[in-house]
Amino acid sequence: MRVLGVICAVLAAMALSVPASAEAAKPKITVSLGFDDGDASHAMVGSLLRRYGMRGTFYINSGELGKRGSLTVHQVKVLAKQGHEIGGHTLHHVRLTEVAPLTARKEICQDRKALLKMGFKVRTFAYPYGSESTPVHRMAAYCGYNAARTVGGLTQPGCLECGGYAEPLPPRDKFRIRTPGSVRADNTLEEIQEEVLAAEGKGYGLLPLVFHRICAADEGCGEYSVTPELLEEFLAWLKTRESHGTVVRPLADVIGGKVRPVPGR
């Protein structure tokens, strides 16, 4: 009986320790780093992310590949070989709510079909300009995507009262995954960090961050840009948040699901 009592005590202790260990291992905030539009400057981002042990998601307009200022097919393949996710972003970066429904569906489906033909496992989509609606959500699902990301809906740098702090996991609507506003040229490092810290302070969830062009401040890069120096400073800081339960994952890894075919022609 005494031996039996000892065994029961050990089993009880193990039962108590497993949930605690599992809870400690569970990420608190999952950050998804999205780089939109297939800008040529993104060629250097893949290696920069790898330097910090991170993988991002690059949303590509397949109809623009190889044009001036855009990535080439080879460069996108290099990003994929580095372990980064390749996502869809329409053929020609159109505002999907401002074109005819047949045009919108072609832009989404044909873009995904082209990327699949190039050998990429395309599972998530980003609406250009954050332009989306319920019919557009249905088109993204019809074209075989497992999820789609918009721009906005969550807190923005310097405005923590502007919305929620993070998407719940799983997201309430997989075809309208919200983000803070795009990172802009006038955002400081502290403002971008603030987004992560605010999400950490509110609990568990998904925080997608949206970047566009990466270029030096003196090059006249436009409103939706960030310098390489600021991006690297942010990544180095973000790496330190692992001890606080914050991890970086491509959006497709967070959402899950198989690579589905594009229906029809």
PAZA-231020 format. One record per atom (N, C-alpha, C): residue in one letter; x negated, y, z negated. Coordinates in steps of 0.1 Angstrom, whole numbers, plus 5000, padded with zeros to 4 digits. Each point is the difference from the previous one (the first is absolute). Example, Ala and Ser with C-alpha at 12.3 -4.5 7.8 and 13.67 -1.06 7.14 Angstrom:
2
A486849434922
A500950125000
A499150125000
S500450115007
S499150115000
S500850114992
end
This chain:
265
M499249885000
M500850125000
M499150135000
R498949994992
R499150125000
R499450035013
V499649895007
V499550015014
V501050065009
L501249954999
L501150055009
L500250154997
G499950044987
G500250144997
G499050095006
V498749955000
V498950085006
V500250015015
I500449895007
I500350015014
I501150105003
C501050004992
C501150095003
C499650154998
A499150024990
A499550134998
A499250055012
V499149915005
V499250045011
V500850035012
L501049925003
L500950025012
L500750134999
A500550034987
A500750134998
A499150125003
A498749984996
A499150115002
A499750025015
M499949895007
M499850015014
M501250065007
A501249974996
A501250055006
A500050164998
L499650044989
L500050144997
L498950085008
S498949935002
S498850075007
S500250015015
V500749905006
V500150005015
V500850135005
P501150044994
P500750125005
P499150124998
A499350014989
A499250114998
A498950015010
S499449895003
S498950005010
S500550035014
A501249955003
A500650035013
A500450145001
E500550064989
E500450145000
E498750095002
A498949964994
A498850085001
A499550005015
A500249885007
A499549995013
A500950065011
K501350044996
K500950055009
K499750155003
P499950045013
P499750145003
P501150094995
K499650114995
K501050104995
K500550085012
I499150065007
I500350085012
I499349945012
T500749975011
T499349965013
T500050125009
V498950045004
V499850115009
V499849955014
S500850055010
S499849965014
S499550125007
L498849995006
L499450115007
L500349995015
G500850095005
G500450005014
G499450115008
F499549975012
F499350095009
F500850005013
D500750115003
D500950015011
D499450055013
D500649965011
D499850065013
D498949955008
G499149904995
G498949955007
G499050105005
D499850104991
D499150115003
D498549945001
A499250065009
A498749955002
A499150004988
S500450104991
S499250014987
S500249884991
H501049925003
H500249894991
H499049885002
A499250015010
A499049905003
A499049984988
M499750124994
M499149994989
M500649974986
V501450015000
V500749974987
V499949864996
G500049915010
G500049854996
G498849974992
S498850045004
S498849984993
S500050064987
L500550134999
L500050074988
L500949924989
L501149955005
L500949934991
L499349874995
R499349935009
R499349884996
R498950034990
R499450115000
R499050044991
R500550004985
Y501350024999
Y500650004987
Y500949884998
G499849905008
G500849874999
G501550025002
M500450095009
M501450035002
M500349975015
R501349975002
R500549985013
R501250095002
G500150065012
G501150105003
G500949955011
T501050085003
T500949975011
T499850115011
F499849975012
F499850095011
F501249995009
Y500850115001
Y501250005008
Y499750065014
I500249915010
I499450035014
I501150025010
N499850115008
N500850025012
N499349935012
S500549885003
S499349925010
S499950075014
G501050085003
G499950075013
G499050115001
E499450044989
E499150114999
E498549954999
L499849874998
L498749954998
L499150025012
G498850054997
G499050035010
G500150145006
K501050074996
K500150145005
K499150094991
R499850125005
R499150094993
R500650034986
G499149984990
G500450034986
G500749884993
S500149895007
S500749884995
S499049884999
L500349914991
L499149884999
L500149925014
T499049925002
T500049905011
T500549874995
V500449915009
V500449874997
V498949934992
H498850015004
H498949944994
H499850054985
Q500250134998
Q499950054987
Q501149954990
V501249985006
V501049954992
V499849854996
K499449935010
K499649864997
K498949994989
V499150105000
V499050004990
V500750024986
L500950094999
L500750034988
L500749874995
A500749935009
A500649874997
A499049904995
K498949995006
K498949904996
K499550044986
Q500050134996
Q499650044987
Q501049964989
G501249955004
G501049964991
G501150104998
H500050115008
H501150104998
H501249955008
E501250054995
E501249975007
E500250105012
I500549945011
I500450095011
I501550005001
G500650124999
G501550015001
G500450085012
G501350005002
G500650075012
G500450144997
H500050085010
H500350154998
H500750065012
T500649915009
T500650035013
T498950015011
L500549995012
L499050015011
L499450145001
H500850104999
H499550145003
H500350104989
H500149964987
H500250094989
H501250095002
V501249945002
V501250085003
V500850014987
R500850114999
R501050014990
R501249925003
L500149894993
L501049895004
L501450054998
T500350104992
T501450054999
T500350105010
E499150045009
E500250105010
E500049955014
V499949875002
V500049945013
V501249905001
A500349975012
A501249905002
A499749874993
P501049934995
P499849884993
P499249895008
L500349995013
L499249915008
L498650035001
T499750135000
T498650055001
T499349974986
A500750024989
A499549984987
A499749854998
R500949925004
R499749854999
R498949965008
K499850055012
K498949975009
K498750044994
E500050124994
E498850054994
E499549914988
I501049954993
I499649924988
I499749865005
C500849945007
C499849865004
C498849985009
Q499950085011
Q498949995009
Q498650034994
D500050094990
D498850034993
D499649874992
R500949944993
R499749884992
R499649895009
K500749985011
K499649905010
K498650015005
A499650135003
A498750035005
A498949964990
L500350044987
L499049984990
L499949854997
L501149935000
L499949854998
L499249945012
K500250045012
K499349955011
K498550024999
M499650114993
M498650034997
M499449914989
G500949924994
G499549914990
G500250044985
F500750114998
F500250054987
F501349954994
K499949974987
K501249944992
K500850124995
V500950055008
V500750134997
V501349974993
R500050044987
R501149974991
R500750134995
T499350114999
T500750124995
T499950125010
F500950094998
F500250115010
F500050134992
A499650115006
A500150134994
A500750095010
Y501150074995
Y500750095009
Y499250135003
P499750035012
P499350125003
P500850134995
Y499250094994
Y500650124994
Y500949974988
G500149874996
G501049964990
G501450025005
S500249995013
S501350025007
S500749875000
E501149984992
E500649874999
E501550024996
S500849905003
S501450004997
S500449854998
T501249984996
T500549864999
T499949925013
P500550065011
P499849935013
P498649975003
V499050094997
V498649985003
V499549894991
H500449994987
H499649904991
H500449865007
R501249995005
R500549885006
R499149965012
M499650105008
M499149975011
M498749944996
A499450064989
A498749954996
A500249854995
A501149974994
A500249864995
A500349915013
Y500750055010
Y500349935012
Y498749965007
C499050105000
C498849985007
C499049914993
G500449954989
G499249894993
G499250054988
Y500150124996
Y499350054989
Y500649954987
N499149984990
N500549964987
N500350124991
A499450115003
A500350124992
A499550125008
A500550124996
A499650135007
A499950114989
R499050085003
R499650114990
R500450145006
T500650084992
T500350145005
T498950094994
V500350135000
V499150104994
V500950094991
G499750004987
G500850084991
G500949924991
G500750064991
G500949944991
G499549984986
L498649994999
L499449994987
L499450144996
T499450004988
T499350134996
T499050045010
Q499750135001
Q499050055009
Q498950064992
P498850015006
P498950064993
P500450144995
G499850024988
G500350134994
G501550024997
C500849905002
C501450014997
C500649874994
L499749984988
L500349874994
L501549984997
E500850115001
E501450004998
E500849985013
C499349985011
C500749995013
C500649875003
G499849894992
G500649875004
G499549904990
G500249875004
G499549894991
G498549995001
Y499549934991
Y498549994998
Y499449885009
A500849905002
A499649885008
A501249935004
E499849925011
E501149915004
E500049884990
P501249954997
P500049874992
P499549895009
L499649894993
L499649885008
L500949894996
P500749945010
P500050035014
P500750145002
P499750075011
P500750125003
P501549995001
R500850104996
R501449995002
R500549985014
D499250075009
D500349995014
D498749985008
K499849885005
K498749975006
K499850075013
F501150065006
F499950075012
F500150154998
R499850044988
R499850144997
R499250024987
I498749955001
I499150004989
I499550144999
R500250064989
R499750154998
R498550024996
T499650125002
T498650044997
T500150154994
P498950044994
P499950154999
P499850065014
G500150135001
G499750065013
G498649965005
S499750025013
S498749975005
S498950084993
V498849944998
V498950084995
V499650105010
R499950134996
R499850115009
R498650074997
A499650085009
A498750074999
A499950084988
D501150064995
D500050094988
D500149924987
N500149875000
N500149924988
N498649994994
T499950014987
T498849984993
T499949854995
L498849964997
L499849874994
L500849984988
E500150104991
E500849984988
E501549985003
E500550065010
E501449995004
E500349865005
I499149945008
I500249865004
I499849914989
Q499150024991
Q499849914988
Q501350014991
E500650125000
E501250024991
E501149905004
E500149975013
E501049915005
E499949864994
V498749965000
V499749874994
V500250004985
L499650104993
L500150004986
L501550014995
A500750085008
A501550014997
A500749875001
A499649925011
A500649875002
A499649904989
E498750014996
E499549914989
E500850034987
G500350134998
G500650034988
G501549964999
K500649975011
K501449965000
K500349855001
G498949925002
G500349865000
G499549935013
Y500749895003
Y499649925011
Y500650055013
G499349975012
G500650045012
G499050015012
L500550055011
L499250015012
L499850155004
L498850045002
L499850145004
L499250015013
P500850015011
P499450025013
P499550145002
L498750025005
L499550135002
L499750015015
V500350125006
V500050025015
V498950105003
F499049955009
F498950085005
F500250015015
H499550115006
H499950015014
H498650025005
R499650115005
R498750025006
R499050024989
I498849955002
I498850014991
I499050085007
C499750124995
C499050085007
C499550124991
A498850055004
A499450114992
A500950125000
A499950084989
A500950114998
A499750115010
D498850015005
D499750115010
D500349965014
E500749895002
E500349965014
E501450045004
G500750074992
G501450045003
G500949885003
C500149914990
C500649875001
C501650014999
G500550114996
G501550004999
G500549974986
E501350024998
E500649994987
E499949864994
Y500249905009
Y500049864995
Y498749945002
S499050044991
S498749945001
S499350014987
V498949924998
V499350004988
V498549985004
T499150064992
T498649985003
T499549864996
P499049955007
P499449884996
P499550004985
E499550114996
E499450024986
E501249984990
L501150075003
L501149994990
L500649865000
L500149935012
L500549875000
L499149904992
E498750025002
E499149914993
E500050024985
E500150134996
E500150034986
E501349944994
F501150005007
F501249944995
F499949854999
L499449945010
L499849855000
L499249964988
A498950074998
A499149974989
A500750014987
W500850104998
W500850024988
W501149894999
L500749975011
L501049905000
L499549864996
K498749985004
K499449874996
K499949994985
T499850114993
T499950004985
T501349974993
R501150015008
R501349984994
R500449854999
E499249925005
E500249854999
E500149964986
S499250064991
S500149964986
S501350054993
H500750095007
H501350044995
H501249935006
G499749905008
G501049925007
G500550055013
T499250085007
T500350055013
T499249935010
V500649955010
V499349925011
V500450065013
V499249985011
V500350045013
V500249885009
R501150005007
R500449895009
R500650065013
P499849935012
P500750045012
P501549974998
L500950085006
L501450004998
L500649865003
A499549945011
A500549865004
A499749904989
D498950014993
D499749914989
D500950024988
V500550124998
V500950034989
V501449945003
I500450035013
I501449965004
I500149855002
G498949945006
G500049865004
G500949975012
G500249875003
G500849965011
G499149965012
K500649925009
K499249955011
K500050105012
V499149975009
V500050095012
V501149955009
R501050085003
R501149965008
R499950045014
P500649935010
P499850045014
P500950125003
V499750065011
V500950115005
V501149945008
P501350024997
P501049945008
P500250055014
G500649935008
G500350045014
G498850025009
R500150085010
R498950025009
R498950094995
end
